[in-house]
Amino acid sequence: MLNYLKYRKKLQSQLETLEGLDAEIGELDDLVGQQEAELEEIAEKLAEARRKVAPGFEQRIMDLLAQLSMGSAQLKIDIQEAEKLL
């Protein structure tokens, strides 16, 4: 009977630990969701900045190529979005 009580107490302790882990997993899932949303926002700002500077960058490269007697060379920057970051 004593072994049974010890074993039951041990199992109860393990169960409490697992229940605590479930709560922690839920909190971590929420944190991951928040960080993914922040990442998406930052990625969109970065993509917009890239789209803004691309035409000027293209022109500067074309000007440099012309100075190198490579006026017929062409450069086109094509910025495309990935389907999903993660």
PyMOL Python script that loads the backbone (N, CA, C, O; Angstrom):
from pymol import cmd

cmd.read_pdbstr("""\
ATOM      1  N   MET A   1       0.816  -1.189   0.000  1.00  0.00           N
ATOM      2  CA  MET A   1       0.000   0.000   0.000  1.00  0.00           C
ATOM      3  C   MET A   1       0.865   1.259   0.000  1.00  0.00           C
ATOM      4  O   MET A   1       0.533   2.254  -0.645  1.00  0.00           O
ATOM      5  N   LEU A   2       1.976   1.202   0.730  1.00  0.00           N
ATOM      6  CA  LEU A   2       2.871   2.347   0.808  1.00  0.00           C
ATOM      7  C   LEU A   2       3.474   2.664  -0.552  1.00  0.00           C
ATOM      8  O   LEU A   2       3.602   3.831  -0.923  1.00  0.00           O
ATOM      9  N   ASN A   3       3.848   1.614  -1.304  1.00  0.00           N
ATOM     10  CA  ASN A   3       4.402   1.811  -2.650  1.00  0.00           C
ATOM     11  C   ASN A   3       3.363   2.447  -3.569  1.00  0.00           C
ATOM     12  O   ASN A   3       3.684   3.302  -4.394  1.00  0.00           O
ATOM     13  N   TYR A   4       2.120   2.015  -3.412  1.00  0.00           N
ATOM     14  CA  TYR A   4       1.041   2.572  -4.214  1.00  0.00           C
ATOM     15  C   TYR A   4       0.904   4.074  -3.956  1.00  0.00           C
ATOM     16  O   TYR A   4       0.775   4.848  -4.905  1.00  0.00           O
ATOM     17  N   LEU A   5       0.928   4.489  -2.716  1.00  0.00           N
ATOM     18  CA  LEU A   5       0.776   5.905  -2.367  1.00  0.00           C
ATOM     19  C   LEU A   5       1.953   6.735  -2.894  1.00  0.00           C
ATOM     20  O   LEU A   5       1.773   7.854  -3.373  1.00  0.00           O
ATOM     21  N   LYS A   6       3.144   6.173  -2.798  1.00  0.00           N
ATOM     22  CA  LYS A   6       4.325   6.871  -3.321  1.00  0.00           C
ATOM     23  C   LYS A   6       4.218   7.031  -4.843  1.00  0.00           C
ATOM     24  O   LYS A   6       4.497   8.092  -5.401  1.00  0.00           O
ATOM     25  N   TYR A   7       3.806   5.939  -5.487  1.00  0.00           N
ATOM     26  CA  TYR A   7       3.684   5.962  -6.944  1.00  0.00           C
ATOM     27  C   TYR A   7       2.595   6.950  -7.376  1.00  0.00           C
ATOM     28  O   TYR A   7       2.760   7.690  -8.346  1.00  0.00           O
ATOM     29  N   ARG A   8       1.489   6.947  -6.641  1.00  0.00           N
ATOM     30  CA  ARG A   8       0.393   7.881  -6.952  1.00  0.00           C
ATOM     31  C   ARG A   8       0.864   9.330  -6.782  1.00  0.00           C
ATOM     32  O   ARG A   8       0.564  10.182  -7.618  1.00  0.00           O
ATOM     33  N   LYS A   9       1.581   9.599  -5.731  1.00  0.00           N
ATOM     34  CA  LYS A   9       2.099  10.950  -5.487  1.00  0.00           C
ATOM     35  C   LYS A   9       3.065  11.362  -6.603  1.00  0.00           C
ATOM     36  O   LYS A   9       3.045  12.504  -7.062  1.00  0.00           O
ATOM     37  N   LYS A  10       3.895  10.433  -7.026  1.00  0.00           N
ATOM     38  CA  LYS A  10       4.841  10.706  -8.112  1.00  0.00           C
ATOM     39  C   LYS A  10       4.087  11.024  -9.403  1.00  0.00           C
ATOM     40  O   LYS A  10       4.427  11.978 -10.104  1.00  0.00           O
ATOM     41  N   LEU A  11       3.071  10.230  -9.714  1.00  0.00           N
ATOM     42  CA  LEU A  11       2.286  10.473 -10.925  1.00  0.00           C
ATOM     43  C   LEU A  11       1.550  11.810 -10.853  1.00  0.00           C
ATOM     44  O   LEU A  11       1.462  12.526 -11.850  1.00  0.00           O
ATOM     45  N   GLN A  12       1.030  12.142  -9.688  1.00  0.00           N
ATOM     46  CA  GLN A  12       0.328  13.412  -9.513  1.00  0.00           C
ATOM     47  C   GLN A  12       1.294  14.582  -9.749  1.00  0.00           C
ATOM     48  O   GLN A  12       0.929  15.579 -10.371  1.00  0.00           O
ATOM     49  N   SER A  13       2.495  14.454  -9.260  1.00  0.00           N
ATOM     50  CA  SER A  13       3.508  15.489  -9.457  1.00  0.00           C
ATOM     51  C   SER A  13       3.858  15.639 -10.935  1.00  0.00           C
ATOM     52  O   SER A  13       3.995  16.755 -11.435  1.00  0.00           O
ATOM     53  N   GLN A  14       4.001  14.523 -11.624  1.00  0.00           N
ATOM     54  CA  GLN A  14       4.294  14.566 -13.059  1.00  0.00           C
ATOM     55  C   GLN A  14       3.146  15.199 -13.832  1.00  0.00           C
ATOM     56  O   GLN A  14       3.374  15.969 -14.765  1.00  0.00           O
ATOM     57  N   LEU A  15       1.919  14.880 -13.450  1.00  0.00           N
ATOM     58  CA  LEU A  15       0.752  15.451 -14.101  1.00  0.00           C
ATOM     59  C   LEU A  15       0.710  16.967 -13.913  1.00  0.00           C
ATOM     60  O   LEU A  15       0.423  17.702 -14.857  1.00  0.00           O
ATOM     61  N   GLU A  16       0.989  17.424 -12.724  1.00  0.00           N
ATOM     62  CA  GLU A  16       1.012  18.866 -12.460  1.00  0.00           C
ATOM     63  C   GLU A  16       2.091  19.555 -13.291  1.00  0.00           C
ATOM     64  O   GLU A  16       1.891  20.663 -13.790  1.00  0.00           O
ATOM     65  N   THR A  17       3.223  18.895 -13.431  1.00  0.00           N
ATOM     66  CA  THR A  17       4.306  19.442 -14.254  1.00  0.00           C
ATOM     67  C   THR A  17       3.863  19.552 -15.706  1.00  0.00           C
ATOM     68  O   THR A  17       4.101  20.572 -16.353  1.00  0.00           O
ATOM     69  N   LEU A  18       3.225  18.514 -16.216  1.00  0.00           N
ATOM     70  CA  LEU A  18       2.750  18.523 -17.604  1.00  0.00           C
ATOM     71  C   LEU A  18       1.685  19.588 -17.823  1.00  0.00           C
ATOM     72  O   LEU A  18       1.679  20.248 -18.861  1.00  0.00           O
ATOM     73  N   GLU A  19       0.798  19.761 -16.876  1.00  0.00           N
ATOM     74  CA  GLU A  19      -0.226  20.785 -17.005  1.00  0.00           C
ATOM     75  C   GLU A  19       0.413  22.173 -17.034  1.00  0.00           C
ATOM     76  O   GLU A  19      -0.027  23.053 -17.774  1.00  0.00           O
ATOM     77  N   GLY A  20       1.436  22.354 -16.235  1.00  0.00           N
ATOM     78  CA  GLY A  20       2.162  23.625 -16.248  1.00  0.00           C
ATOM     79  C   GLY A  20       2.851  23.852 -17.587  1.00  0.00           C
ATOM     80  O   GLY A  20       2.921  24.980 -18.074  1.00  0.00           O
ATOM     81  N   LEU A  21       3.357  22.779 -18.177  1.00  0.00           N
ATOM     82  CA  LEU A  21       4.005  22.884 -19.482  1.00  0.00           C
ATOM     83  C   LEU A  21       2.999  23.255 -20.568  1.00  0.00           C
ATOM     84  O   LEU A  21       3.327  24.001 -21.490  1.00  0.00           O
ATOM     85  N   ASP A  22       1.783  22.739 -20.462  1.00  0.00           N
ATOM     86  CA  ASP A  22       0.739  23.106 -21.429  1.00  0.00           C
ATOM     87  C   ASP A  22       0.485  24.606 -21.410  1.00  0.00           C
ATOM     88  O   ASP A  22       0.348  25.230 -22.462  1.00  0.00           O
ATOM     89  N   ALA A  23       0.424  25.172 -20.237  1.00  0.00           N
ATOM     90  CA  ALA A  23       0.209  26.611 -20.112  1.00  0.00           C
ATOM     91  C   ALA A  23       1.398  27.372 -20.697  1.00  0.00           C
ATOM     92  O   ALA A  23       1.223  28.376 -21.387  1.00  0.00           O
ATOM     93  N   GLU A  24       2.590  26.894 -20.419  1.00  0.00           N
ATOM     94  CA  GLU A  24       3.790  27.550 -20.942  1.00  0.00           C
ATOM     95  C   GLU A  24       3.839  27.460 -22.468  1.00  0.00           C
ATOM     96  O   GLU A  24       4.219  28.420 -23.137  1.00  0.00           O
ATOM     97  N   ILE A  25       3.459  26.322 -23.007  1.00  0.00           N
ATOM     98  CA  ILE A  25       3.419  26.165 -24.466  1.00  0.00           C
ATOM     99  C   ILE A  25       2.433  27.149 -25.069  1.00  0.00           C
ATOM    100  O   ILE A  25       2.718  27.761 -26.099  1.00  0.00           O
ATOM    101  N   GLY A  26       1.279  27.308 -24.440  1.00  0.00           N
ATOM    102  CA  GLY A  26       0.291  28.270 -24.924  1.00  0.00           C
ATOM    103  C   GLY A  26       0.838  29.690 -24.930  1.00  0.00           C
ATOM    104  O   GLY A  26       0.628  30.439 -25.885  1.00  0.00           O
ATOM    105  N   GLU A  27       1.534  30.057 -23.868  1.00  0.00           N
ATOM    106  CA  GLU A  27       2.128  31.390 -23.794  1.00  0.00           C
ATOM    107  C   GLU A  27       3.188  31.578 -24.883  1.00  0.00           C
ATOM    108  O   GLU A  27       3.260  32.631 -25.515  1.00  0.00           O
ATOM    109  N   LEU A  28       3.999  30.555 -25.091  1.00  0.00           N
ATOM    110  CA  LEU A  28       5.038  30.636 -26.118  1.00  0.00           C
ATOM    111  C   LEU A  28       4.434  30.709 -27.518  1.00  0.00           C
ATOM    112  O   LEU A  28       4.948  31.419 -28.382  1.00  0.00           O
ATOM    113  N   ASP A  29       3.345  29.977 -27.741  1.00  0.00           N
ATOM    114  CA  ASP A  29       2.649  30.062 -29.030  1.00  0.00           C
ATOM    115  C   ASP A  29       2.147  31.481 -29.279  1.00  0.00           C
ATOM    116  O   ASP A  29       2.252  31.997 -30.392  1.00  0.00           O
ATOM    117  N   ASP A  30       1.606  32.105 -28.245  1.00  0.00           N
ATOM    118  CA  ASP A  30       1.141  33.487 -28.374  1.00  0.00           C
ATOM    119  C   ASP A  30       2.303  34.418 -28.704  1.00  0.00           C
ATOM    120  O   ASP A  30       2.180  35.296 -29.558  1.00  0.00           O
ATOM    121  N   LEU A  31       3.423  34.224 -28.029  1.00  0.00           N
ATOM    122  CA  LEU A  31       4.602  35.051 -28.264  1.00  0.00           C
ATOM    123  C   LEU A  31       5.112  34.881 -29.693  1.00  0.00           C
ATOM    124  O   LEU A  31       5.474  35.858 -30.350  1.00  0.00           O
ATOM    125  N   VAL A  32       5.140  33.650 -30.166  1.00  0.00           N
ATOM    126  CA  VAL A  32       5.573  33.382 -31.540  1.00  0.00           C
ATOM    127  C   VAL A  32       4.642  34.080 -32.522  1.00  0.00           C
ATOM    128  O   VAL A  32       5.104  34.664 -33.503  1.00  0.00           O
ATOM    129  N   GLY A  33       3.351  34.028 -32.274  1.00  0.00           N
ATOM    130  CA  GLY A  33       2.389  34.700 -33.138  1.00  0.00           C
ATOM    131  C   GLY A  33       2.630  36.201 -33.187  1.00  0.00           C
ATOM    132  O   GLY A  33       2.570  36.804 -34.258  1.00  0.00           O
ATOM    133  N   GLN A  34       2.898  36.802 -32.049  1.00  0.00           N
ATOM    134  CA  GLN A  34       3.188  38.237 -32.002  1.00  0.00           C
ATOM    135  C   GLN A  34       4.463  38.561 -32.775  1.00  0.00           C
ATOM    136  O   GLN A  34       4.508  39.537 -33.524  1.00  0.00           O
ATOM    137  N   GLN A  35       5.481  37.755 -32.596  1.00  0.00           N
ATOM    138  CA  GLN A  35       6.747  38.009 -33.268  1.00  0.00           C
ATOM    139  C   GLN A  35       6.626  37.790 -34.775  1.00  0.00           C
ATOM    140  O   GLN A  35       7.268  38.498 -35.551  1.00  0.00           O
ATOM    141  N   GLU A  36       5.825  36.833 -35.194  1.00  0.00           N
ATOM    142  CA  GLU A  36       5.606  36.630 -36.623  1.00  0.00           C
ATOM    143  C   GLU A  36       4.897  37.844 -37.228  1.00  0.00           C
ATOM    144  O   GLU A  36       5.221  38.263 -38.340  1.00  0.00           O
ATOM    145  N   ALA A  37       3.939  38.403 -36.505  1.00  0.00           N
ATOM    146  CA  ALA A  37       3.234  39.591 -36.993  1.00  0.00           C
ATOM    147  C   ALA A  37       4.203  40.767 -37.116  1.00  0.00           C
ATOM    148  O   ALA A  37       4.151  41.516 -38.091  1.00  0.00           O
ATOM    149  N   GLU A  38       5.081  40.930 -36.134  1.00  0.00           N
ATOM    150  CA  GLU A  38       6.095  41.991 -36.199  1.00  0.00           C
ATOM    151  C   GLU A  38       7.031  41.766 -37.384  1.00  0.00           C
ATOM    152  O   GLU A  38       7.378  42.711 -38.092  1.00  0.00           O
ATOM    153  N   LEU A  39       7.432  40.536 -37.596  1.00  0.00           N
ATOM    154  CA  LEU A  39       8.320  40.202 -38.701  1.00  0.00           C
ATOM    155  C   LEU A  39       7.667  40.529 -40.035  1.00  0.00           C
ATOM    156  O   LEU A  39       8.309  41.088 -40.924  1.00  0.00           O
ATOM    157  N   GLU A  40       6.400  40.185 -40.177  1.00  0.00           N
ATOM    158  CA  GLU A  40       5.669  40.488 -41.415  1.00  0.00           C
ATOM    159  C   GLU A  40       5.631  41.995 -41.656  1.00  0.00           C
ATOM    160  O   GLU A  40       5.819  42.452 -42.783  1.00  0.00           O
ATOM    161  N   GLU A  41       5.391  42.755 -40.610  1.00  0.00           N
ATOM    162  CA  GLU A  41       5.337  44.213 -40.741  1.00  0.00           C
ATOM    163  C   GLU A  41       6.694  44.780 -41.153  1.00  0.00           C
ATOM    164  O   GLU A  41       6.774  45.636 -42.034  1.00  0.00           O
ATOM    165  N   ILE A  42       7.742  44.306 -40.522  1.00  0.00           N
ATOM    166  CA  ILE A  42       9.094  44.768 -40.856  1.00  0.00           C
ATOM    167  C   ILE A  42       9.452  44.368 -42.281  1.00  0.00           C
ATOM    168  O   ILE A  42      10.049  45.154 -43.018  1.00  0.00           O
ATOM    169  N   ALA A  43       9.091  43.152 -42.670  1.00  0.00           N
ATOM    170  CA  ALA A  43       9.387  42.678 -44.027  1.00  0.00           C
ATOM    171  C   ALA A  43       8.673  43.537 -45.067  1.00  0.00           C
ATOM    172  O   ALA A  43       9.244  43.844 -46.113  1.00  0.00           O
ATOM    173  N   GLU A  44       7.442  43.924 -44.791  1.00  0.00           N
ATOM    174  CA  GLU A  44       6.701  44.757 -45.740  1.00  0.00           C
ATOM    175  C   GLU A  44       7.345  46.144 -45.854  1.00  0.00           C
ATOM    176  O   GLU A  44       7.437  46.695 -46.951  1.00  0.00           O
ATOM    177  N   LYS A  45       7.784  46.701 -44.739  1.00  0.00           N
ATOM    178  CA  LYS A  45       8.465  48.006 -44.780  1.00  0.00           C
ATOM    179  C   LYS A  45       9.764  47.905 -45.579  1.00  0.00           C
ATOM    180  O   LYS A  45      10.081  48.800 -46.362  1.00  0.00           O
ATOM    181  N   LEU A  46      10.509  46.829 -45.386  1.00  0.00           N
ATOM    182  CA  LEU A  46      11.753  46.616 -46.122  1.00  0.00           C
ATOM    183  C   LEU A  46      11.482  46.473 -47.616  1.00  0.00           C
ATOM    184  O   LEU A  46      12.185  47.057 -48.440  1.00  0.00           O
ATOM    185  N   ALA A  47      10.465  45.698 -47.958  1.00  0.00           N
ATOM    186  CA  ALA A  47      10.119  45.501 -49.371  1.00  0.00           C
ATOM    187  C   ALA A  47       9.715  46.826 -50.013  1.00  0.00           C
ATOM    188  O   ALA A  47      10.096  47.109 -51.149  1.00  0.00           O
ATOM    189  N   GLU A  48       8.953  47.629 -49.296  1.00  0.00           N
ATOM    190  CA  GLU A  48       8.532  48.933 -49.829  1.00  0.00           C
ATOM    191  C   GLU A  48       9.746  49.839 -50.040  1.00  0.00           C
ATOM    192  O   GLU A  48       9.835  50.534 -51.052  1.00  0.00           O
ATOM    193  N   ALA A  49      10.670  49.831 -49.094  1.00  0.00           N
ATOM    194  CA  ALA A  49      11.884  50.635 -49.243  1.00  0.00           C
ATOM    195  C   ALA A  49      12.683  50.168 -50.459  1.00  0.00           C
ATOM    196  O   ALA A  49      13.214  50.994 -51.201  1.00  0.00           O
ATOM    197  N   ARG A  50      12.770  48.882 -50.665  1.00  0.00           N
ATOM    198  CA  ARG A  50      13.488  48.346 -51.829  1.00  0.00           C
ATOM    199  C   ARG A  50      12.810  48.772 -53.130  1.00  0.00           C
ATOM    200  O   ARG A  50      13.476  49.165 -54.088  1.00  0.00           O
ATOM    201  N   ARG A  51      11.469  48.690 -53.153  1.00  0.00           N
ATOM    202  CA  ARG A  51      10.743  49.101 -54.360  1.00  0.00           C
ATOM    203  C   ARG A  51      10.958  50.589 -54.661  1.00  0.00           C
ATOM    204  O   ARG A  51      11.018  50.986 -55.825  1.00  0.00           O
ATOM    205  N   LYS A  52      11.071  51.401 -53.618  1.00  0.00           N
ATOM    206  CA  LYS A  52      11.268  52.840 -53.815  1.00  0.00           C
ATOM    207  C   LYS A  52      12.631  53.161 -54.416  1.00  0.00           C
ATOM    208  O   LYS A  52      12.737  54.014 -55.298  1.00  0.00           O
ATOM    209  N   VAL A  53      13.664  52.486 -53.947  1.00  0.00           N
ATOM    210  CA  VAL A  53      15.015  52.833 -54.393  1.00  0.00           C
ATOM    211  C   VAL A  53      15.439  52.117 -55.668  1.00  0.00           C
ATOM    212  O   VAL A  53      16.419  52.517 -56.297  1.00  0.00           O
ATOM    213  N   ALA A  54      14.731  51.077 -56.061  1.00  0.00           N
ATOM    214  CA  ALA A  54      15.130  50.279 -57.217  1.00  0.00           C
ATOM    215  C   ALA A  54      15.285  51.102 -58.494  1.00  0.00           C
ATOM    216  O   ALA A  54      16.303  50.953 -59.168  1.00  0.00           O
ATOM    217  N   PRO A  55      14.331  51.966 -58.866  1.00  0.00           N
ATOM    218  CA  PRO A  55      14.495  52.719 -60.119  1.00  0.00           C
ATOM    219  C   PRO A  55      15.739  53.615 -60.120  1.00  0.00           C
ATOM    220  O   PRO A  55      16.464  53.667 -61.113  1.00  0.00           O
ATOM    221  N   GLY A  56      15.983  54.305 -59.028  1.00  0.00           N
ATOM    222  CA  GLY A  56      17.165  55.156 -58.949  1.00  0.00           C
ATOM    223  C   GLY A  56      18.449  54.353 -58.994  1.00  0.00           C
ATOM    224  O   GLY A  56      19.433  54.763 -59.610  1.00  0.00           O
ATOM    225  N   PHE A  57      18.431  53.211 -58.338  1.00  0.00           N
ATOM    226  CA  PHE A  57      19.598  52.336 -58.349  1.00  0.00           C
ATOM    227  C   PHE A  57      19.869  51.830 -59.757  1.00  0.00           C
ATOM    228  O   PHE A  57      21.014  51.809 -60.208  1.00  0.00           O
ATOM    229  N   GLU A  58      18.805  51.420 -60.451  1.00  0.00           N
ATOM    230  CA  GLU A  58      18.957  50.978 -61.837  1.00  0.00           C
ATOM    231  C   GLU A  58      19.612  52.065 -62.678  1.00  0.00           C
ATOM    232  O   GLU A  58      20.535  51.800 -63.448  1.00  0.00           O
ATOM    233  N   GLN A  59      19.127  53.282 -62.523  1.00  0.00           N
ATOM    234  CA  GLN A  59      19.638  54.391 -63.324  1.00  0.00           C
ATOM    235  C   GLN A  59      21.111  54.668 -63.021  1.00  0.00           C
ATOM    236  O   GLN A  59      21.901  54.913 -63.932  1.00  0.00           O
ATOM    237  N   ARG A  60      21.467  54.629 -61.761  1.00  0.00           N
ATOM    238  CA  ARG A  60      22.877  54.857 -61.405  1.00  0.00           C
ATOM    239  C   ARG A  60      23.786  53.799 -62.020  1.00  0.00           C
ATOM    240  O   ARG A  60      24.866  54.111 -62.521  1.00  0.00           O
ATOM    241  N   ILE A  61      23.342  52.553 -61.979  1.00  0.00           N
ATOM    242  CA  ILE A  61      24.137  51.475 -62.586  1.00  0.00           C
ATOM    243  C   ILE A  61      24.230  51.683 -64.097  1.00  0.00           C
ATOM    244  O   ILE A  61      25.297  51.506 -64.684  1.00  0.00           O
ATOM    245  N   MET A  62      23.118  52.056 -64.722  1.00  0.00           N
ATOM    246  CA  MET A  62      23.131  52.296 -66.171  1.00  0.00           C
ATOM    247  C   MET A  62      24.089  53.442 -66.513  1.00  0.00           C
ATOM    248  O   MET A  62      24.812  53.374 -67.508  1.00  0.00           O
ATOM    249  N   ASP A  63      24.093  54.482 -65.695  1.00  0.00           N
ATOM    250  CA  ASP A  63      25.024  55.598 -65.921  1.00  0.00           C
ATOM    251  C   ASP A  63      26.480  55.124 -65.817  1.00  0.00           C
ATOM    252  O   ASP A  63      27.322  55.502 -66.632  1.00  0.00           O
ATOM    253  N   LEU A  64      26.761  54.306 -64.823  1.00  0.00           N
ATOM    254  CA  LEU A  64      28.117  53.772 -64.669  1.00  0.00           C
ATOM    255  C   LEU A  64      28.501  52.877 -65.847  1.00  0.00           C
ATOM    256  O   LEU A  64      29.635  52.920 -66.325  1.00  0.00           O
ATOM    257  N   LEU A  65      27.559  52.075 -66.303  1.00  0.00           N
ATOM    258  CA  LEU A  65      27.831  51.217 -67.454  1.00  0.00           C
ATOM    259  C   LEU A  65      28.115  52.056 -68.704  1.00  0.00           C
ATOM    260  O   LEU A  65      28.986  51.714 -69.504  1.00  0.00           O
ATOM    261  N   ALA A  66      27.380  53.147 -68.862  1.00  0.00           N
ATOM    262  CA  ALA A  66      27.611  54.038 -70.005  1.00  0.00           C
ATOM    263  C   ALA A  66      29.013  54.645 -69.927  1.00  0.00           C
ATOM    264  O   ALA A  66      29.683  54.779 -70.951  1.00  0.00           O
ATOM    265  N   GLN A  67      29.461  55.010 -68.734  1.00  0.00           N
ATOM    266  CA  GLN A  67      30.807  55.563 -68.563  1.00  0.00           C
ATOM    267  C   GLN A  67      31.876  54.524 -68.901  1.00  0.00           C
ATOM    268  O   GLN A  67      33.001  54.877 -69.257  1.00  0.00           O
ATOM    269  N   LEU A  68      31.527  53.268 -68.791  1.00  0.00           N
ATOM    270  CA  LEU A  68      32.464  52.199 -69.111  1.00  0.00           C
ATOM    271  C   LEU A  68      32.319  51.734 -70.555  1.00  0.00           C
ATOM    272  O   LEU A  68      32.773  50.651 -70.926  1.00  0.00           O
ATOM    273  N   SER A  69      31.673  52.582 -71.366  1.00  0.00           N
ATOM    274  CA  SER A  69      31.422  52.269 -72.778  1.00  0.00           C
ATOM    275  C   SER A  69      30.581  51.007 -72.937  1.00  0.00           C
ATOM    276  O   SER A  69      30.775  50.229 -73.871  1.00  0.00           O
ATOM    277  N   MET A  70      29.664  50.820 -72.029  1.00  0.00           N
ATOM    278  CA  MET A  70      28.749  49.680 -72.084  1.00  0.00           C
ATOM    279  C   MET A  70      27.308  50.206 -72.126  1.00  0.00           C
ATOM    280  O   MET A  70      26.423  49.708 -71.431  1.00  0.00           O
ATOM    281  N   GLY A  71      27.106  51.230 -72.966  1.00  0.00           N
ATOM    282  CA  GLY A  71      25.814  51.892 -73.034  1.00  0.00           C
ATOM    283  C   GLY A  71      24.678  51.013 -73.492  1.00  0.00           C
ATOM    284  O   GLY A  71      23.518  51.318 -73.219  1.00  0.00           O
ATOM    285  N   SER A  72      24.977  49.934 -74.180  1.00  0.00           N
ATOM    286  CA  SER A  72      23.902  49.054 -74.638  1.00  0.00           C
ATOM    287  C   SER A  72      23.527  47.998 -73.589  1.00  0.00           C
ATOM    288  O   SER A  72      22.567  47.248 -73.774  1.00  0.00           O
ATOM    289  N   ALA A  73      24.276  47.945 -72.505  1.00  0.00           N
ATOM    290  CA  ALA A  73      23.955  46.997 -71.431  1.00  0.00           C
ATOM    291  C   ALA A  73      22.661  47.442 -70.748  1.00  0.00           C
ATOM    292  O   ALA A  73      22.333  48.628 -70.713  1.00  0.00           O
ATOM    293  N   GLN A  74      21.955  46.485 -70.221  1.00  0.00           N
ATOM    294  CA  GLN A  74      20.691  46.786 -69.553  1.00  0.00           C
ATOM    295  C   GLN A  74      20.654  46.108 -68.190  1.00  0.00           C
ATOM    296  O   GLN A  74      21.218  45.033 -67.985  1.00  0.00           O
ATOM    297  N   LEU A  75      19.977  46.767 -67.280  1.00  0.00           N
ATOM    298  CA  LEU A  75      19.792  46.219 -65.939  1.00  0.00           C
ATOM    299  C   LEU A  75      18.357  46.488 -65.529  1.00  0.00           C
ATOM    300  O   LEU A  75      17.869  47.612 -65.633  1.00  0.00           O
ATOM    301  N   LYS A  76      17.696  45.457 -65.066  1.00  0.00           N
ATOM    302  CA  LYS A  76      16.326  45.600 -64.574  1.00  0.00           C
ATOM    303  C   LYS A  76      16.237  44.899 -63.229  1.00  0.00           C
ATOM    304  O   LYS A  76      16.512  43.704 -63.121  1.00  0.00           O
ATOM    305  N   ILE A  77      15.853  45.643 -62.215  1.00  0.00           N
ATOM    306  CA  ILE A  77      15.666  45.058 -60.886  1.00  0.00           C
ATOM    307  C   ILE A  77      14.201  44.677 -60.751  1.00  0.00           C
ATOM    308  O   ILE A  77      13.308  45.504 -60.938  1.00  0.00           O
ATOM    309  N   ASP A  78      13.970  43.416 -60.426  1.00  0.00           N
ATOM    310  CA  ASP A  78      12.612  42.898 -60.290  1.00  0.00           C
ATOM    311  C   ASP A  78      12.453  42.369 -58.860  1.00  0.00           C
ATOM    312  O   ASP A  78      12.973  41.307 -58.520  1.00  0.00           O
ATOM    313  N   ILE A  79      11.740  43.111 -58.045  1.00  0.00           N
ATOM    314  CA  ILE A  79      11.541  42.717 -56.660  1.00  0.00           C
ATOM    315  C   ILE A  79      10.214  41.974 -56.568  1.00  0.00           C
ATOM    316  O   ILE A  79       9.156  42.512 -56.895  1.00  0.00           O
ATOM    317  N   GLN A  80      10.294  40.730 -56.117  1.00  0.00           N
ATOM    318  CA  GLN A  80       9.091  39.908 -55.986  1.00  0.00           C
ATOM    319  C   GLN A  80       8.929  39.461 -54.551  1.00  0.00           C
ATOM    320  O   GLN A  80       9.909  39.254 -53.836  1.00  0.00           O
ATOM    321  N   GLU A  81       7.703  39.315 -54.142  1.00  0.00           N
ATOM    322  CA  GLU A  81       7.425  38.868 -52.782  1.00  0.00           C
ATOM    323  C   GLU A  81       7.369  37.346 -52.718  1.00  0.00           C
ATOM    324  O   GLU A  81       6.853  36.684 -53.618  1.00  0.00           O
ATOM    325  N   ALA A  82       7.904  36.823 -51.650  1.00  0.00           N
ATOM    326  CA  ALA A  82       7.775  35.392 -51.394  1.00  0.00           C
ATOM    327  C   ALA A  82       6.364  35.135 -50.875  1.00  0.00           C
ATOM    328  O   ALA A  82       5.710  36.041 -50.359  1.00  0.00           O
ATOM    329  N   GLU A  83       5.910  33.920 -51.013  1.00  0.00           N
ATOM    330  CA  GLU A  83       4.563  33.586 -50.545  1.00  0.00           C
ATOM    331  C   GLU A  83       4.433  33.765 -49.043  1.00  0.00           C
ATOM    332  O   GLU A  83       3.465  34.359 -48.569  1.00  0.00           O
ATOM    333  N   LYS A  84       5.389  33.261 -48.299  1.00  0.00           N
ATOM    334  CA  LYS A  84       5.343  33.356 -46.847  1.00  0.00           C
ATOM    335  C   LYS A  84       6.754  33.265 -46.309  1.00  0.00           C
ATOM    336  O   LYS A  84       7.576  32.508 -46.824  1.00  0.00           O
ATOM    337  N   LEU A  85       7.033  34.037 -45.272  1.00  0.00           N
ATOM    338  CA  LEU A  85       8.366  34.033 -44.699  1.00  0.00           C
ATOM    339  C   LEU A  85       8.655  32.739 -43.923  1.00  0.00           C
ATOM    340  O   LEU A  85       9.741  32.168 -44.033  1.00  0.00           O
ATOM    341  N   LEU A  86       7.691  32.299 -43.158  1.00  0.00           N
ATOM    342  CA  LEU A  86       7.918  31.125 -42.319  1.00  0.00           C
ATOM    343  C   LEU A  86       7.043  29.991 -42.724  1.00  0.00           C
ATOM    344  O   LEU A  86       7.103  28.919 -42.122  1.00  0.00           O
TER     345      LEU A  86
END
""", "prot")
cmd.dss("prot")
cmd.show_as("cartoon", "prot")
cmd.util.cbc("prot")
cmd.orient("prot")
